[in-house]
Amino acid sequence: MVGWYHSHPDHPARPSAYDREHAWPWYSYVIVSVQSGAPGEMTSWRLADDRAEFSAEAIAIRQHASA
């Protein structure tokens, strides 16, 4: 396991105070903003070792050829 994902309905794709209180350092947290039922921005975050704040991570989507 390298991380978790969840959505934020009608809120930005940024970690909330609840997210920080319940997250663990060393894992990636992907958040998708859902506006009016439609998926929007997708971001990824990692909690600092001291649990003080999240840092944004880059998301890379790779396309693989069919076998």
PDB file of N, CA, C and O in Angstrom, chain B, residues numbered from 101:
ATOM      1  N   MET B 101       0.858  -1.173   0.000  1.00  0.00           N
ATOM      2  CA  MET B 101       0.000   0.000   0.000  1.00  0.00           C
ATOM      3  C   MET B 101       0.903   1.234   0.000  1.00  0.00           C
ATOM      4  O   MET B 101       1.798   1.365   0.834  1.00  0.00           O
ATOM      5  N   VAL B 102       0.653   2.120  -0.936  1.00  0.00           N
ATOM      6  CA  VAL B 102       1.444   3.356  -1.009  1.00  0.00           C
ATOM      7  C   VAL B 102       0.608   4.589  -0.706  1.00  0.00           C
ATOM      8  O   VAL B 102       1.139   5.693  -0.589  1.00  0.00           O
ATOM      9  N   GLY B 103      -0.701   4.399  -0.580  1.00  0.00           N
ATOM     10  CA  GLY B 103      -1.529   5.551  -0.283  1.00  0.00           C
ATOM     11  C   GLY B 103      -3.011   5.251  -0.358  1.00  0.00           C
ATOM     12  O   GLY B 103      -3.427   4.106  -0.531  1.00  0.00           O
ATOM     13  N   TRP B 104      -3.800   6.311  -0.222  1.00  0.00           N
ATOM     14  CA  TRP B 104      -5.252   6.231  -0.239  1.00  0.00           C
ATOM     15  C   TRP B 104      -5.798   7.314  -1.152  1.00  0.00           C
ATOM     16  O   TRP B 104      -5.103   8.274  -1.485  1.00  0.00           O
ATOM     17  N   TYR B 105      -7.046   7.150  -1.550  1.00  0.00           N
ATOM     18  CA  TYR B 105      -7.705   8.220  -2.293  1.00  0.00           C
ATOM     19  C   TYR B 105      -9.095   8.425  -1.707  1.00  0.00           C
ATOM     20  O   TYR B 105      -9.678   7.506  -1.131  1.00  0.00           O
ATOM     21  N   HIS B 106      -9.611   9.619  -1.856  1.00  0.00           N
ATOM     22  CA  HIS B 106     -10.982   9.921  -1.455  1.00  0.00           C
ATOM     23  C   HIS B 106     -11.434  11.181  -2.176  1.00  0.00           C
ATOM     24  O   HIS B 106     -10.631  11.862  -2.813  1.00  0.00           O
ATOM     25  N   SER B 107     -12.719  11.488  -2.076  1.00  0.00           N
ATOM     26  CA  SER B 107     -13.244  12.671  -2.750  1.00  0.00           C
ATOM     27  C   SER B 107     -13.669  13.722  -1.733  1.00  0.00           C
ATOM     28  O   SER B 107     -13.942  13.422  -0.572  1.00  0.00           O
ATOM     29  N   HIS B 108     -13.716  14.945  -2.199  1.00  0.00           N
ATOM     30  CA  HIS B 108     -14.221  16.076  -1.421  1.00  0.00           C
ATOM     31  C   HIS B 108     -15.412  16.654  -2.187  1.00  0.00           C
ATOM     32  O   HIS B 108     -15.226  17.495  -3.067  1.00  0.00           O
ATOM     33  N   PRO B 109     -16.627  16.217  -1.865  1.00  0.00           N
ATOM     34  CA  PRO B 109     -17.800  16.748  -2.570  1.00  0.00           C
ATOM     35  C   PRO B 109     -17.981  18.250  -2.321  1.00  0.00           C
ATOM     36  O   PRO B 109     -18.031  18.705  -1.179  1.00  0.00           O
ATOM     37  N   ASP B 110     -18.074  18.994  -3.402  1.00  0.00           N
ATOM     38  CA  ASP B 110     -18.301  20.442  -3.365  1.00  0.00           C
ATOM     39  C   ASP B 110     -17.268  21.198  -2.524  1.00  0.00           C
ATOM     40  O   ASP B 110     -17.583  22.208  -1.895  1.00  0.00           O
ATOM     41  N   HIS B 111     -16.047  20.698  -2.525  1.00  0.00           N
ATOM     42  CA  HIS B 111     -14.917  21.349  -1.853  1.00  0.00           C
ATOM     43  C   HIS B 111     -13.666  21.164  -2.708  1.00  0.00           C
ATOM     44  O   HIS B 111     -13.615  20.259  -3.541  1.00  0.00           O
ATOM     45  N   PRO B 112     -12.657  22.012  -2.511  1.00  0.00           N
ATOM     46  CA  PRO B 112     -11.412  21.878  -3.284  1.00  0.00           C
ATOM     47  C   PRO B 112     -10.693  20.558  -3.002  1.00  0.00           C
ATOM     48  O   PRO B 112     -10.926  19.920  -1.975  1.00  0.00           O
ATOM     49  N   ALA B 113      -9.828  20.164  -3.915  1.00  0.00           N
ATOM     50  CA  ALA B 113      -9.030  18.940  -3.784  1.00  0.00           C
ATOM     51  C   ALA B 113      -7.773  19.233  -2.962  1.00  0.00           C
ATOM     52  O   ALA B 113      -6.650  18.995  -3.407  1.00  0.00           O
ATOM     53  N   ARG B 114      -7.988  19.752  -1.761  1.00  0.00           N
ATOM     54  CA  ARG B 114      -6.903  20.048  -0.813  1.00  0.00           C
ATOM     55  C   ARG B 114      -7.217  19.365   0.504  1.00  0.00           C
ATOM     56  O   ARG B 114      -8.390  19.214   0.847  1.00  0.00           O
ATOM     57  N   PRO B 115      -6.199  18.944   1.259  1.00  0.00           N
ATOM     58  CA  PRO B 115      -6.453  18.272   2.534  1.00  0.00           C
ATOM     59  C   PRO B 115      -7.169  19.203   3.517  1.00  0.00           C
ATOM     60  O   PRO B 115      -6.874  20.395   3.606  1.00  0.00           O
ATOM     61  N   SER B 116      -8.103  18.628   4.236  1.00  0.00           N
ATOM     62  CA  SER B 116      -8.824  19.358   5.276  1.00  0.00           C
ATOM     63  C   SER B 116      -8.131  19.134   6.623  1.00  0.00           C
ATOM     64  O   SER B 116      -7.198  18.338   6.726  1.00  0.00           O
ATOM     65  N   ALA B 117      -8.593  19.840   7.641  1.00  0.00           N
ATOM     66  CA  ALA B 117      -8.076  19.619   8.998  1.00  0.00           C
ATOM     67  C   ALA B 117      -8.357  18.181   9.427  1.00  0.00           C
ATOM     68  O   ALA B 117      -7.517  17.558  10.076  1.00  0.00           O
ATOM     69  N   TYR B 118      -9.525  17.646   9.072  1.00  0.00           N
ATOM     70  CA  TYR B 118      -9.859  16.250   9.376  1.00  0.00           C
ATOM     71  C   TYR B 118      -8.853  15.308   8.714  1.00  0.00           C
ATOM     72  O   TYR B 118      -8.375  14.359   9.336  1.00  0.00           O
ATOM     73  N   ASP B 119      -8.537  15.580   7.448  1.00  0.00           N
ATOM     74  CA  ASP B 119      -7.560  14.749   6.731  1.00  0.00           C
ATOM     75  C   ASP B 119      -6.233  14.731   7.478  1.00  0.00           C
ATOM     76  O   ASP B 119      -5.640  13.668   7.656  1.00  0.00           O
ATOM     77  N   ARG B 120      -5.760  15.896   7.916  1.00  0.00           N
ATOM     78  CA  ARG B 120      -4.467  15.971   8.611  1.00  0.00           C
ATOM     79  C   ARG B 120      -4.502  15.209   9.934  1.00  0.00           C
ATOM     80  O   ARG B 120      -3.531  14.541  10.291  1.00  0.00           O
ATOM     81  N   GLU B 121      -5.605  15.304  10.656  1.00  0.00           N
ATOM     82  CA  GLU B 121      -5.726  14.620  11.948  1.00  0.00           C
ATOM     83  C   GLU B 121      -5.732  13.101  11.793  1.00  0.00           C
ATOM     84  O   GLU B 121      -5.314  12.389  12.706  1.00  0.00           O
ATOM     85  N   HIS B 122      -6.197  12.599  10.661  1.00  0.00           N
ATOM     86  CA  HIS B 122      -6.353  11.158  10.478  1.00  0.00           C
ATOM     87  C   HIS B 122      -5.344  10.532   9.516  1.00  0.00           C
ATOM     88  O   HIS B 122      -5.340   9.314   9.337  1.00  0.00           O
ATOM     89  N   ALA B 123      -4.504  11.333   8.905  1.00  0.00           N
ATOM     90  CA  ALA B 123      -3.513  10.813   7.953  1.00  0.00           C
ATOM     91  C   ALA B 123      -2.275  10.297   8.678  1.00  0.00           C
ATOM     92  O   ALA B 123      -2.028  10.626   9.839  1.00  0.00           O
ATOM     93  N   TRP B 124      -1.512   9.489   7.970  1.00  0.00           N
ATOM     94  CA  TRP B 124      -0.233   8.991   8.452  1.00  0.00           C
ATOM     95  C   TRP B 124       0.862   9.529   7.551  1.00  0.00           C
ATOM     96  O   TRP B 124       0.685   9.594   6.334  1.00  0.00           O
ATOM     97  N   PRO B 125       1.991   9.916   8.129  1.00  0.00           N
ATOM     98  CA  PRO B 125       3.135  10.295   7.283  1.00  0.00           C
ATOM     99  C   PRO B 125       3.557   9.096   6.419  1.00  0.00           C
ATOM    100  O   PRO B 125       3.200   7.953   6.704  1.00  0.00           O
ATOM    101  N   TRP B 126       4.305   9.376   5.386  1.00  0.00           N
ATOM    102  CA  TRP B 126       4.917   8.383   4.495  1.00  0.00           C
ATOM    103  C   TRP B 126       3.986   7.841   3.422  1.00  0.00           C
ATOM    104  O   TRP B 126       4.440   7.088   2.561  1.00  0.00           O
ATOM    105  N   TYR B 127       2.700   8.191   3.435  1.00  0.00           N
ATOM    106  CA  TYR B 127       1.755   7.698   2.444  1.00  0.00           C
ATOM    107  C   TYR B 127       1.265   8.845   1.567  1.00  0.00           C
ATOM    108  O   TYR B 127       1.260  10.003   1.984  1.00  0.00           O
ATOM    109  N   SER B 128       0.861   8.513   0.368  1.00  0.00           N
ATOM    110  CA  SER B 128       0.274   9.497  -0.542  1.00  0.00           C
ATOM    111  C   SER B 128      -1.242   9.502  -0.354  1.00  0.00           C
ATOM    112  O   SER B 128      -1.867   8.458  -0.168  1.00  0.00           O
ATOM    113  N   TYR B 129      -1.807  10.691  -0.407  1.00  0.00           N
ATOM    114  CA  TYR B 129      -3.251  10.873  -0.282  1.00  0.00           C
ATOM    115  C   TYR B 129      -3.750  11.611  -1.520  1.00  0.00           C
ATOM    116  O   TYR B 129      -3.505  12.806  -1.682  1.00  0.00           O
ATOM    117  N   VAL B 130      -4.450  10.889  -2.390  1.00  0.00           N
ATOM    118  CA  VAL B 130      -5.011  11.483  -3.602  1.00  0.00           C
ATOM    119  C   VAL B 130      -6.419  11.964  -3.265  1.00  0.00           C
ATOM    120  O   VAL B 130      -7.226  11.225  -2.701  1.00  0.00           O
ATOM    121  N   ILE B 131      -6.697  13.211  -3.619  1.00  0.00           N
ATOM    122  CA  ILE B 131      -8.011  13.801  -3.349  1.00  0.00           C
ATOM    123  C   ILE B 131      -8.599  14.286  -4.672  1.00  0.00           C
ATOM    124  O   ILE B 131      -7.939  14.978  -5.446  1.00  0.00           O
ATOM    125  N   VAL B 132      -9.851  13.911  -4.913  1.00  0.00           N
ATOM    126  CA  VAL B 132     -10.569  14.356  -6.105  1.00  0.00           C
ATOM    127  C   VAL B 132     -11.689  15.284  -5.659  1.00  0.00           C
ATOM    128  O   VAL B 132     -12.494  14.924  -4.800  1.00  0.00           O
ATOM    129  N   SER B 133     -11.739  16.462  -6.233  1.00  0.00           N
ATOM    130  CA  SER B 133     -12.836  17.387  -5.983  1.00  0.00           C
ATOM    131  C   SER B 133     -14.023  16.972  -6.842  1.00  0.00           C
ATOM    132  O   SER B 133     -13.869  16.722  -8.038  1.00  0.00           O
ATOM    133  N   VAL B 134     -15.204  16.898  -6.238  1.00  0.00           N
ATOM    134  CA  VAL B 134     -16.423  16.566  -6.965  1.00  0.00           C
ATOM    135  C   VAL B 134     -17.355  17.766  -6.846  1.00  0.00           C
ATOM    136  O   VAL B 134     -17.842  18.078  -5.760  1.00  0.00           O
ATOM    137  N   GLN B 135     -17.599  18.437  -7.968  1.00  0.00           N
ATOM    138  CA  GLN B 135     -18.449  19.626  -7.990  1.00  0.00           C
ATOM    139  C   GLN B 135     -19.775  19.298  -8.662  1.00  0.00           C
ATOM    140  O   GLN B 135     -19.803  18.916  -9.832  1.00  0.00           O
ATOM    141  N   SER B 136     -20.871  19.446  -7.929  1.00  0.00           N
ATOM    142  CA  SER B 136     -22.219  19.163  -8.459  1.00  0.00           C
ATOM    143  C   SER B 136     -22.306  17.766  -9.070  1.00  0.00           C
ATOM    144  O   SER B 136     -22.959  17.567 -10.094  1.00  0.00           O
ATOM    145  N   GLY B 137     -21.643  16.801  -8.431  1.00  0.00           N
ATOM    146  CA  GLY B 137     -21.691  15.414  -8.880  1.00  0.00           C
ATOM    147  C   GLY B 137     -20.721  15.036  -9.972  1.00  0.00           C
ATOM    148  O   GLY B 137     -20.678  13.874 -10.376  1.00  0.00           O
ATOM    149  N   ALA B 138     -19.932  15.989 -10.470  1.00  0.00           N
ATOM    150  CA  ALA B 138     -18.974  15.704 -11.544  1.00  0.00           C
ATOM    151  C   ALA B 138     -17.547  15.772 -11.005  1.00  0.00           C
ATOM    152  O   ALA B 138     -17.220  16.693 -10.257  1.00  0.00           O
ATOM    153  N   PRO B 139     -16.685  14.805 -11.374  1.00  0.00           N
ATOM    154  CA  PRO B 139     -15.300  14.856 -10.915  1.00  0.00           C
ATOM    155  C   PRO B 139     -14.588  16.086 -11.456  1.00  0.00           C
ATOM    156  O   PRO B 139     -14.816  16.511 -12.588  1.00  0.00           O
ATOM    157  N   GLY B 140     -13.724  16.645 -10.624  1.00  0.00           N
ATOM    158  CA  GLY B 140     -12.967  17.826 -11.024  1.00  0.00           C
ATOM    159  C   GLY B 140     -11.481  17.612 -10.833  1.00  0.00           C
ATOM    160  O   GLY B 140     -10.923  16.615 -11.291  1.00  0.00           O
ATOM    161  N   GLU B 141     -10.847  18.544 -10.160  1.00  0.00           N
ATOM    162  CA  GLU B 141      -9.396  18.508  -9.947  1.00  0.00           C
ATOM    163  C   GLU B 141      -8.998  17.293  -9.108  1.00  0.00           C
ATOM    164  O   GLU B 141      -9.706  16.903  -8.180  1.00  0.00           O
ATOM    165  N   MET B 142      -7.847  16.701  -9.454  1.00  0.00           N
ATOM    166  CA  MET B 142      -7.276  15.595  -8.702  1.00  0.00           C
ATOM    167  C   MET B 142      -5.882  16.012  -8.252  1.00  0.00           C
ATOM    168  O   MET B 142      -5.064  16.431  -9.071  1.00  0.00           O
ATOM    169  N   THR B 143      -5.608  15.900  -6.953  1.00  0.00           N
ATOM    170  CA  THR B 143      -4.309  16.271  -6.400  1.00  0.00           C
ATOM    171  C   THR B 143      -3.798  15.147  -5.505  1.00  0.00           C
ATOM    172  O   THR B 143      -4.563  14.269  -5.105  1.00  0.00           O
ATOM    173  N   SER B 144      -2.505  15.177  -5.192  1.00  0.00           N
ATOM    174  CA  SER B 144      -1.912  14.201  -4.290  1.00  0.00           C
ATOM    175  C   SER B 144      -1.079  14.929  -3.251  1.00  0.00           C
ATOM    176  O   SER B 144      -0.430  15.933  -3.547  1.00  0.00           O
ATOM    177  N   TRP B 145      -1.107  14.412  -2.033  1.00  0.00           N
ATOM    178  CA  TRP B 145      -0.463  15.071  -0.892  1.00  0.00           C
ATOM    179  C   TRP B 145       0.248  14.052  -0.018  1.00  0.00           C
ATOM    180  O   TRP B 145      -0.146  12.888   0.043  1.00  0.00           O
ATOM    181  N   ARG B 146       1.302  14.503   0.659  1.00  0.00           N
ATOM    182  CA  ARG B 146       2.020  13.665   1.623  1.00  0.00           C
ATOM    183  C   ARG B 146       2.182  14.458   2.910  1.00  0.00           C
ATOM    184  O   ARG B 146       2.601  15.615   2.885  1.00  0.00           O
ATOM    185  N   LEU B 147       1.850  13.834   4.036  1.00  0.00           N
ATOM    186  CA  LEU B 147       1.949  14.472   5.347  1.00  0.00           C
ATOM    187  C   LEU B 147       3.389  14.445   5.840  1.00  0.00           C
ATOM    188  O   LEU B 147       4.065  13.420   5.748  1.00  0.00           O
ATOM    189  N   ALA B 148       3.854  15.571   6.364  1.00  0.00           N
ATOM    190  CA  ALA B 148       5.219  15.665   6.898  1.00  0.00           C
ATOM    191  C   ALA B 148       5.381  14.734   8.104  1.00  0.00           C
ATOM    192  O   ALA B 148       4.409  14.405   8.784  1.00  0.00           O
ATOM    193  N   ASP B 149       6.614  14.321   8.352  1.00  0.00           N
ATOM    194  CA  ASP B 149       6.899  13.428   9.477  1.00  0.00           C
ATOM    195  C   ASP B 149       6.413  14.002  10.810  1.00  0.00           C
ATOM    196  O   ASP B 149       5.976  13.249  11.680  1.00  0.00           O
ATOM    197  N   ASP B 150       6.482  15.323  10.981  1.00  0.00           N
ATOM    198  CA  ASP B 150       6.033  15.937  12.241  1.00  0.00           C
ATOM    199  C   ASP B 150       4.526  16.205  12.247  1.00  0.00           C
ATOM    200  O   ASP B 150       4.002  16.770  13.207  1.00  0.00           O
ATOM    201  N   ARG B 151       3.824  15.801  11.176  1.00  0.00           N
ATOM    202  CA  ARG B 151       2.379  15.912  11.028  1.00  0.00           C
ATOM    203  C   ARG B 151       1.882  17.357  11.006  1.00  0.00           C
ATOM    204  O   ARG B 151       0.688  17.601  11.181  1.00  0.00           O
ATOM    205  N   ALA B 152       2.781  18.313  10.793  1.00  0.00           N
ATOM    206  CA  ALA B 152       2.412  19.726  10.825  1.00  0.00           C
ATOM    207  C   ALA B 152       1.657  20.162   9.569  1.00  0.00           C
ATOM    208  O   ALA B 152       0.751  20.992   9.647  1.00  0.00           O
ATOM    209  N   GLU B 153       2.031  19.603   8.404  1.00  0.00           N
ATOM    210  CA  GLU B 153       1.397  20.046   7.170  1.00  0.00           C
ATOM    211  C   GLU B 153       1.581  19.025   6.066  1.00  0.00           C
ATOM    212  O   GLU B 153       2.436  18.143   6.142  1.00  0.00           O
ATOM    213  N   PHE B 154       0.755  19.166   5.035  1.00  0.00           N
ATOM    214  CA  PHE B 154       0.875  18.352   3.837  1.00  0.00           C
ATOM    215  C   PHE B 154       1.723  19.084   2.806  1.00  0.00           C
ATOM    216  O   PHE B 154       1.754  20.314   2.772  1.00  0.00           O
ATOM    217  N   SER B 155       2.407  18.318   1.969  1.00  0.00           N
ATOM    218  CA  SER B 155       3.114  18.862   0.803  1.00  0.00           C
ATOM    219  C   SER B 155       2.487  18.248  -0.440  1.00  0.00           C
ATOM    220  O   SER B 155       2.180  17.056  -0.470  1.00  0.00           O
ATOM    221  N   ALA B 156       2.301  19.073  -1.462  1.00  0.00           N
ATOM    222  CA  ALA B 156       1.724  18.590  -2.723  1.00  0.00           C
ATOM    223  C   ALA B 156       2.719  17.681  -3.435  1.00  0.00           C
ATOM    224  O   ALA B 156       3.928  17.907  -3.386  1.00  0.00           O
ATOM    225  N   GLU B 157       2.199  16.657  -4.092  1.00  0.00           N
ATOM    226  CA  GLU B 157       3.008  15.742  -4.899  1.00  0.00           C
ATOM    227  C   GLU B 157       2.542  15.825  -6.348  1.00  0.00           C
ATOM    228  O   GLU B 157       1.371  16.087  -6.619  1.00  0.00           O
ATOM    229  N   ALA B 158       3.452  15.603  -7.258  1.00  0.00           N
ATOM    230  CA  ALA B 158       3.096  15.549  -8.679  1.00  0.00           C
ATOM    231  C   ALA B 158       2.382  14.225  -8.967  1.00  0.00           C
ATOM    232  O   ALA B 158       2.680  13.200  -8.353  1.00  0.00           O
ATOM    233  N   ILE B 159       1.447  14.262  -9.898  1.00  0.00           N
ATOM    234  CA  ILE B 159       0.753  13.056 -10.346  1.00  0.00           C
ATOM    235  C   ILE B 159       1.142  12.816 -11.791  1.00  0.00           C
ATOM    236  O   ILE B 159       0.992  13.699 -12.636  1.00  0.00           O
ATOM    237  N   ALA B 160       1.642  11.625 -12.078  1.00  0.00           N
ATOM    238  CA  ALA B 160       2.017  11.259 -13.444  1.00  0.00           C
ATOM    239  C   ALA B 160       1.118  10.112 -13.886  1.00  0.00           C
ATOM    240  O   ALA B 160       1.042   9.079 -13.220  1.00  0.00           O
ATOM    241  N   ILE B 161       0.445  10.299 -15.000  1.00  0.00           N
ATOM    242  CA  ILE B 161      -0.413   9.249 -15.559  1.00  0.00           C
ATOM    243  C   ILE B 161       0.294   8.680 -16.775  1.00  0.00           C
ATOM    244  O   ILE B 161       0.594   9.400 -17.727  1.00  0.00           O
ATOM    245  N   ARG B 162       0.552   7.398 -16.736  1.00  0.00           N
ATOM    246  CA  ARG B 162       1.300   6.746 -17.803  1.00  0.00           C
ATOM    247  C   ARG B 162       0.351   5.913 -18.655  1.00  0.00           C
ATOM    248  O   ARG B 162      -0.516   5.212 -18.133  1.00  0.00           O
ATOM    249  N   GLN B 163       0.522   5.998 -19.943  1.00  0.00           N
ATOM    250  CA  GLN B 163      -0.260   5.197 -20.873  1.00  0.00           C
ATOM    251  C   GLN B 163       0.553   3.964 -21.244  1.00  0.00           C
ATOM    252  O   GLN B 163       1.727   4.079 -21.596  1.00  0.00           O
ATOM    253  N   HIS B 164      -0.055   2.797 -21.170  1.00  0.00           N
ATOM    254  CA  HIS B 164       0.617   1.551 -21.537  1.00  0.00           C
ATOM    255  C   HIS B 164      -0.021   0.989 -22.798  1.00  0.00           C
ATOM    256  O   HIS B 164      -1.241   1.029 -22.955  1.00  0.00           O
ATOM    257  N   ALA B 165       0.796   0.474 -23.683  1.00  0.00           N
ATOM    258  CA  ALA B 165       0.289  -0.146 -24.912  1.00  0.00           C
ATOM    259  C   ALA B 165      -0.411  -1.453 -24.573  1.00  0.00           C
ATOM    260  O   ALA B 165      -0.017  -2.141 -23.630  1.00  0.00           O
ATOM    261  N   SER B 166      -1.428  -1.797 -25.319  1.00  0.00           N
ATOM    262  CA  SER B 166      -2.135  -3.060 -25.129  1.00  0.00           C
ATOM    263  C   SER B 166      -1.251  -4.207 -25.557  1.00  0.00           C
ATOM    264  O   SER B 166      -0.468  -4.084 -26.499  1.00  0.00           O
ATOM    265  N   ALA B 167      -1.374  -5.312 -24.869  1.00  0.00           N
ATOM    266  CA  ALA B 167      -0.577  -6.501 -25.198  1.00  0.00           C
ATOM    267  C   ALA B 167      -1.219  -7.311 -26.277  1.00  0.00           C
ATOM    268  O   ALA B 167      -0.682  -8.345 -26.676  1.00  0.00           O
TER     269      ALA B 167
END
